[in-house]
Amino acid sequence: MQPLKNFGFFEKLIAMNGIKNLKPKSMPCAQIQILYVLGFFFRLNQLTL
């Protein structure tokens, strides 16, 4: 599970970028996008094991 040690950092970075670009009415779309990107990082980490 070593590759996941920076996962919290990516999570914070993406969350901050998402919040910066948010409009209140676009919140659900932004949450889906953040989850998608986090999923991408997770798959990337799995590939590097």
ZADO-1210 file (C-alpha; in nm, 4 decimals, padded with zeros to 6 digits):
<atoms>
<atom x="00.0000" y="00.0000" z="00.0000" code="MET" pos="1"/>
<atom x="00.3036" y="00.2302" z="-00.0195" code="GLN" pos="2"/>
<atom x="00.1900" y="00.4099" z="-00.3388" code="PRO" pos="3"/>
<atom x="-00.1230" y="00.5297" z="-00.1546" code="LEU" pos="4"/>
<atom x="00.0730" y="00.7318" z="00.1019" code="LYS" pos="5"/>
<atom x="00.0292" y="01.0540" z="-00.0980" code="ASN" pos="6"/>
<atom x="-00.3386" y="00.9932" z="-00.1683" code="PHE" pos="7"/>
<atom x="-00.4472" y="01.2441" z="00.0974" code="GLY" pos="8"/>
<atom x="-00.2298" y="01.5090" z="-00.0667" code="PHE" pos="9"/>
<atom x="-00.3935" y="01.4533" z="-00.4064" code="PHE" pos="10"/>
<atom x="-00.7345" y="01.4552" z="-00.2406" code="GLU" pos="11"/>
<atom x="-00.6664" y="01.7931" z="-00.0770" code="LYS" pos="12"/>
<atom x="-00.5162" y="01.9393" z="-00.3944" code="LEU" pos="13"/>
<atom x="-00.8117" y="01.8343" z="-00.6101" code="ILE" pos="14"/>
<atom x="-01.0629" y="01.9454" z="-00.3475" code="ALA" pos="15"/>
<atom x="-00.9019" y="02.2911" z="-00.3250" code="MET" pos="16"/>
<atom x="-00.8951" y="02.3274" z="-00.7041" code="ASN" pos="17"/>
<atom x="-01.2565" y="02.2107" z="-00.7247" code="GLY" pos="18"/>
<atom x="-01.3786" y="02.4521" z="-00.4552" code="ILE" pos="19"/>
<atom x="-01.1988" y="02.7408" z="-00.6262" code="LYS" pos="20"/>
<atom x="-01.3811" y="02.6774" z="-00.9546" code="ASN" pos="21"/>
<atom x="-01.7228" y="02.5974" z="-00.8056" code="LEU" pos="22"/>
<atom x="-02.0526" y="02.7693" z="-00.8565" code="LYS" pos="23"/>
<atom x="-02.3170" y="02.6551" z="-00.6027" code="PRO" pos="24"/>
<atom x="-02.5486" y="02.5119" z="-00.8699" code="LYS" pos="25"/>
<atom x="-02.2676" y="02.3047" z="-01.0229" code="SER" pos="26"/>
<atom x="-02.1844" y="02.1300" z="-00.6941" code="MET" pos="27"/>
<atom x="-02.3101" y="01.7797" z="-00.7880" code="PRO" pos="28"/>
<atom x="-02.1137" y="01.7830" z="-01.1139" code="CYS" pos="29"/>
<atom x="-01.8012" y="01.8989" z="-00.9313" code="ALA" pos="30"/>
<atom x="-01.8337" y="01.6205" z="-00.6741" code="GLN" pos="31"/>
<atom x="-01.8673" y="01.3616" z="-00.9503" code="ILE" pos="32"/>
<atom x="-01.5624" y="01.5059" z="-01.1254" code="GLN" pos="33"/>
<atom x="-01.3567" y="01.4986" z="-00.8037" code="ILE" pos="34"/>
<atom x="-01.4563" y="01.1353" z="-00.7431" code="LEU" pos="35"/>
<atom x="-01.3623" y="01.0510" z="-01.1021" code="TYR" pos="36"/>
<atom x="-01.0178" y="01.2102" z="-01.0668" code="VAL" pos="37"/>
<atom x="-00.9587" y="01.0402" z="-00.7314" code="LEU" pos="38"/>
<atom x="-01.0554" y="00.7108" z="-00.8954" code="GLY" pos="39"/>
<atom x="-00.8037" y="00.7817" z="-01.1709" code="PHE" pos="40"/>
<atom x="-00.5256" y="00.8395" z="-00.9155" code="PHE" pos="41"/>
<atom x="-00.6260" y="00.5198" z="-00.7358" code="PHE" pos="42"/>
<atom x="-00.6004" y="00.3165" z="-01.0587" code="ARG" pos="43"/>
<atom x="-00.2693" y="00.4864" z="-01.1371" code="LEU" pos="44"/>
<atom x="-00.1355" y="00.3825" z="-00.7950" code="ASN" pos="45"/>
<atom x="-00.2584" y="00.0259" z="-00.8481" code="GLN" pos="46"/>
<atom x="-00.0723" y="00.0089" z="-01.1804" code="LEU" pos="47"/>
<atom x="00.2569" y="00.1174" z="-01.0215" code="THR" pos="48"/>
<atom x="00.2511" y="-00.1599" z="-00.7584" code="LEU" pos="49"/>
</atoms>
